[in-house]
């Protein structure tokens, strides 16, 4: 069941998450088609890294000038290389950026609610559980797919070697772990039409 929520008047706020290749972006797109307003936490995250933002200076202080690109922005590829396979460095980075992304999400959500125009607000966030953002939402929806389907999608979409893809998938939180913390599980083991039918039913149950 849901944790304590920071409830928000009559607008239903949904935190949408899932593993890489699960289809959460597809589900978010379907919800937009149905009338929801959607916020992508990745976009808010990218804004957090920009020069002039507090996180920029903290990242440079933590990881050195080598993470500054030629354009003066954080070179996220270089930063990723530094934190890859180094849990201590990764934690240092997430301790800097995740609280700031959370505040950015709260501000964006408040603006969308105040602006009206929707009864449902969706935030797509891959690291929702890892970052501890559950209480921003009224409901947490988790999109899941079998490992076989995920691997096939990622190899097709990203042209990665199977062993690289498998390592990325298995480094994540498992579907079972996500299920324990979810309010709604959305299975995505078929085609887009089947996913759309599932999402539409969930939407109808909440908006009729």
C-alpha positions in Angstrom: 0.0 0.0 0.0 0.9 3.6 -0.3 3.1 5.4 2.3 2.1 8.6 3.9 1.4 11.1 1.1 1.7 14.8 0.8 -1.9 14.9 -0.6 -2.9 17.6 -3.1 -6.5 18.7 -3.2 -8.5 17.1 -6.0 -5.7 16.4 -8.4 -4.6 12.8 -8.4 -0.8 12.6 -8.5 0.8 9.4 -9.8 4.4 8.4 -9.5 5.2 6.2 -12.5 8.3 4.0 -12.3 9.8 0.8 -13.5 13.1 -0.7 -14.6 15.0 0.1 -17.7 13.1 -1.2 -20.8 9.9 -1.9 -18.8 7.8 0.5 -20.9 7.2 3.2 -18.3 7.7 6.0 -20.9 5.2 4.3 -23.2 2.8 4.1 -20.3 3.4 7.8 -19.5 2.7 8.6 -23.2 -0.6 6.7 -23.0 -1.6 8.6 -19.9 -0.9 11.9 -21.7 -3.1 10.8 -24.6 -5.9 10.2 -22.1 -5.6 13.7 -20.6 -3.0 13.6 -17.9 -0.3 16.2 -17.5 3.1 14.4 -17.3 6.4 15.5 -15.9 9.6 13.7 -16.7 12.0 13.5 -13.7 14.9 13.1 -16.1 14.3 16.5 -17.6 14.1 18.1 -14.1 17.3 16.2 -13.3 19.1 17.6 -16.4 18.1 21.1 -15.3 19.6 20.4 -11.9 23.1 19.8 -13.4 23.2 23.1 -15.3 25.7 25.8 -14.6 24.3 28.4 -12.3 22.5 25.7 -10.3 23.6 24.9 -6.7 24.3 21.3 -7.7 26.8 22.4 -10.4 29.3 23.8 -7.8 28.8 20.9 -5.4 29.5 18.4 -8.2 32.6 20.2 -9.3 33.8 20.4 -5.7 33.2 16.7 -5.1 34.6 15.3 -8.4 37.0 18.0 -9.7 37.3 20.2 -12.7 37.6 17.3 -15.1 33.8 16.9 -15.0 33.4 20.4 -16.6 32.9 20.2 -20.3 34.2 22.6 -22.9 30.8 24.4 -22.8 31.1 25.0 -19.1 28.4 22.5 -18.3 28.8 19.2 -16.4 30.1 16.5 -18.7 27.7 13.8 -17.6 29.5 11.1 -19.6 32.8 11.9 -17.8 30.9 12.0 -14.5 29.3 8.7 -15.3 32.7 7.2 -16.0 33.9 8.3 -12.6 30.9 6.9 -10.6 30.5 3.8 -12.7 31.1 0.7 -10.5 32.1 2.9 -7.6 29.3 2.8 -5.0 30.9 5.5 -2.8 31.2 8.0 -5.7 27.8 7.2 -6.9 26.3 7.8 -3.4 28.2 11.1 -3.2 26.6 12.2 -6.5 23.1 11.1 -5.6 23.3 12.7 -2.2 24.0 16.0 -4.1 21.4 15.7 -6.9 18.5 13.7 -5.6 17.3 16.1 -2.9 17.5 19.0 -5.5 15.6 17.0 -8.1 12.9 16.3 -5.4 12.5 20.0 -4.8 12.4 20.7 -8.5 9.7 18.1 -8.9 7.7 19.5 -6.0 7.9 23.0 -7.6 6.9 21.7 -11.0 4.0 19.7 -9.6 2.7 22.6 -7.6 2.8 24.8 -10.7 0.9 22.3 -12.7 -1.7 21.8 -10.0 -2.2 25.6 -9.5 -2.5 26.0 -13.3 -5.5 23.6 -13.4 -6.5 21.9 -16.6 -6.1 18.3 -15.4 -7.4 15.9 -12.8 -4.4 13.6 -13.1 -0.7 14.6 -12.8 1.9 11.9 -13.6 5.6 12.0 -12.8 7.8 9.5 -14.6 10.8 8.8 -12.4 13.1 5.8 -12.9 14.7 6.2 -9.4 11.5 7.0 -7.5 12.1 4.3 -4.9 15.9 4.6 -4.7 15.6 8.4 -4.1 12.8 8.0 -1.5 10.3 10.2 -3.4 7.2 8.0 -2.6 5.5 10.5 -0.4 5.2 13.0 -3.2 2.4 11.0 -4.8 -1.1 9.7 -4.1 -0.4 6.5 -5.9 2.7 4.7 -7.1 2.4 2.8 -10.4 5.1 0.3 -11.4 5.5 -0.9 -15.0 7.0 -4.3 -15.2 8.0 -6.7 -18.0 9.8 -10.1 -18.1 13.5 -10.0 -18.2 13.3 -11.7 -21.7 11.1 -8.9 -23.0 13.2 -6.2 -21.5 16.4 -7.6 -22.9 14.9 -7.9 -26.4 13.6 -4.3 -26.3 16.9 -2.9 -25.1 19.0 -4.8 -27.6 16.7 -3.6 -30.4 16.4 0.0 -29.2 19.9 0.7 -28.0 22.1 -1.7 -30.1 23.9 -2.9 -26.9 25.6 -6.2 -26.5 23.5 -8.8 -24.7 25.9 -9.1 -21.8 26.0 -5.3 -21.3 22.2 -5.1 -21.3 21.8 -8.1 -19.0 24.3 -6.5 -16.5 22.4 -3.3 -16.5 19.0 -5.0 -15.9 20.3 -7.2 -13.1 22.0 -4.3 -11.3 18.6 -2.7 -10.7 15.9 -3.2 -8.0 13.9 -6.4 -8.9 10.3 -6.4 -9.9 9.5 -8.2 -6.7 11.1 -5.4 -4.7 9.1 -2.8 -6.6 5.9 -4.7 -6.2 6.2 -4.6 -2.4 6.2 -0.8 -2.5 3.7 -0.2 -5.3 0.1 0.7 -5.2 -0.5 -0.5 -8.8 1.4 -3.0 -11.0 1.1 -2.5 -14.7 2.2 -5.6 -16.7 3.8 -4.9 -20.1 4.4 -8.3 -21.5 2.5 -7.9 -24.8 2.2 -5.1 -27.4 1.4 -1.4 -27.1 -2.3 -2.0 -27.6 -2.5 -4.4 -24.6 -0.6 -1.9 -22.5 -2.9 0.9 -23.6 -5.9 -1.2 -22.7 -4.5 -1.8 -19.2 -3.7 1.8 -18.6 -7.0 3.0 -20.0 -8.9 0.8 -17.5 -6.9 2.1 -14.6 -7.5 5.7 -15.9 -11.3 5.1 -16.2 -11.5 3.6 -12.7 -10.0 6.8 -11.3 -11.7 9.5 -13.4 -15.3 8.4 -14.0 
